[in-house]
Amino acid sequence: GTYSPTIADSGVLVIFENANSTLALPSINNNTSAGVQFTVFNETASAISAKITVQNSATINGGAATALDDIDSFKAATFVCSGNNTWIRIG
C-alpha cells in the first residue's frame, strides 16, 4: 500500500515489510514546519526501488524523487523537511 503521512505524523518510523509499498512525502507549503521528518526502514530483503514519491511538486535534495532515493535491503533513510516544499534525504 501507500503511506501518505501528514505534518502531524512527524517522527514516525515507517517500516516497509513489502517491497511494493510506497511512501508519498507530503507537500508542506510553509517554512515553519522545517524539521518535520520521517524515517523509512526497509526490512523486505530486497531493494525498495522507485517507491519514495512526493506530493504536489515537492523536492528531495533539490529535485524530483529519483533512483537515488531507493533504499537497499535492511537499510534506512530519513527524510527531513528543510523549508517550503523541500525535503532532504539523510542516509
C-alpha positions, 0 to 999 in steps of 0.5 A: 500500500501507500503511506501518505503521512501528514505534518502531524505524523512527524517522527514516525518510523515507517517500516516497509515489510513489502517491497511494493509499498510506497511512501508519498512525502507530503507537500508542506507549503510553509517554512515553519514546519522545517524539521518535520521528518520521517524515517523509512526502514526497509526490512523486505530483503530486497531493494525498495526501488522507485517507491519514495514519491512526493506530493504536489511538486515537492523536492528531495535534495533539490529535485524530483524523487529519483533512483537515488532515493531507493533504499537497499535491503535492511537499510534506512533513510530519513527524510527531513523537511528543510523549508517550503516544499523541500525535503532532504534525504539523510542516509 
